[in-house]
Amino acid sequence: MKIGGLLLAALAGWQMILRGDPNWSSHFRLSAAGLASAVVLFYVFAVLAVVLASLQVGVPSLEGFFDIMLIQSLWLGALLIGLYGTRFAVRDKSPVFPVLVPGIHALTAYLVLGSLVSLILGMLLPLLWLALVFMLYRLGRVAAGWTHGVSAAFAFLTVVLLVGLPMTLYMLATTFAPPA
């Protein structure tokens, strides 16, 4: 599938998830190949976000670029921790692809919109976090069939990790940095 088709299918699938339409899964490839496509798409947009940010703050060094990409990878880790933590807590044995693949597409949308919002009006970023919480909540309800409480816990846990993990690592890194 071409990138444009993948994006349009993911957008249509997410519209159906948000509406609660049971046919949402026909718009995603819920397999290892679909997961690989979603991850590649995420990293393509992560690189584009770095390029966009470099227009404002300057081009990072090669080491800085790899650091930024590592931090972007933590977002995928946050989704995995939120998903597997929730599945462990409720003893869910269903397949992970129906939650993981659309979840990565949601993170890709968050990456793109978050980059644009940060450059234009950064104080609106918490509204984007709330939108992501709602999207992940609906994903838990529709794709995993979790209850309201479990879906809300999954959404909040994932977004708290998504937002908090890079900030925590940044604070830890600057704590032990040598004085200039």
GIHU-V781713 format. One record per residue. RES is the residue in three letters. D_FIRST is the distance of its C-alpha to the first C-alpha in Angstrom with 1 decimal. Layout:
RES,D_FIRST  RES,D_FIRST
This chain:
MET,0.0  LYS,3.8  ILE,6.6  GLY,8.3  GLY,6.3  LEU,6.2  LEU,9.8  LEU,10.8  ALA,10.0  ALA,11.8  LEU,14.5  ALA,15.1  GLY,15.2  TRP,17.6  GLN,19.7  MET,20.1  ILE,21.1  LEU,23.6  ARG,25.0  GLY,25.2  ASP,23.3  PRO,22.9  ASN,19.7  TRP,17.7  SER,16.0  SER,14.0  HIS,11.8  PHE,11.1  ARG,10.1  LEU,13.7  SER,13.7  ALA,14.2  ALA,10.5  GLY,9.8  LEU,12.9  ALA,12.0  SER,8.8  ALA,11.3  VAL,14.0  VAL,12.4  LEU,11.6  PHE,15.2  TYR,16.7  VAL,15.2  PHE,16.8  ALA,19.9  VAL,20.5  LEU,20.2  ALA,22.7  VAL,25.0  VAL,25.0  LEU,25.7  ALA,28.5  SER,29.9  LEU,30.7  GLN,33.2  VAL,34.5  GLY,34.1  VAL,31.9  PRO,32.1  SER,33.3  LEU,31.0  GLU,32.5  GLY,32.0  PHE,28.3  PHE,27.9  ASP,30.1  ILE,27.9  MET,24.7  LEU,26.8  ILE,27.7  GLN,24.2  SER,23.5  LEU,26.4  TRP,24.4  LEU,22.1  GLY,25.4  ALA,26.9  LEU,24.2  LEU,24.7  ILE,28.4  GLY,28.4  LEU,26.3  TYR,28.2  GLY,31.5  THR,31.1  ARG,30.1  PHE,33.2  ALA,35.5  VAL,34.8  ARG,34.4  ASP,30.9  LYS,29.5  SER,26.4  PRO,22.9  VAL,21.6  PHE,17.9  PRO,18.5  VAL,20.2  LEU,18.7  VAL,14.9  PRO,15.9  GLY,18.8  ILE,16.8  HIS,14.9  ALA,18.5  LEU,19.7  THR,17.2  ALA,18.5  TYR,21.9  LEU,21.5  VAL,20.6  LEU,23.3  GLY,25.7  SER,25.6  LEU,26.3  VAL,29.0  SER,30.6  LEU,31.1  ILE,32.3  LEU,34.3  GLY,34.1  MET,36.4  LEU,33.8  LEU,31.7  PRO,33.4  LEU,32.2  LEU,28.6  TRP,29.6  LEU,31.0  ALA,27.8  LEU,25.9  VAL,28.6  PHE,28.2  MET,24.4  LEU,24.9  TYR,27.8  ARG,25.9  LEU,23.2  GLY,26.1  ARG,27.6  VAL,24.7  ALA,22.4  ALA,25.2  GLY,28.0  TRP,30.4  THR,33.5  HIS,34.1  GLY,35.9  VAL,33.5  SER,30.5  ALA,32.6  ALA,33.6  PHE,30.0  ALA,29.0  PHE,32.2  LEU,32.1  THR,28.5  VAL,29.3  VAL,32.7  LEU,31.2  LEU,28.5  VAL,31.3  GLY,34.1  LEU,32.8  PRO,32.2  MET,35.5  THR,37.4  LEU,36.3  TYR,37.2  MET,40.6  LEU,41.2  ALA,40.3  THR,42.6  THR,45.4  PHE,45.8  ALA,45.3  PRO,48.4  PRO,50.4  ALA,50.2
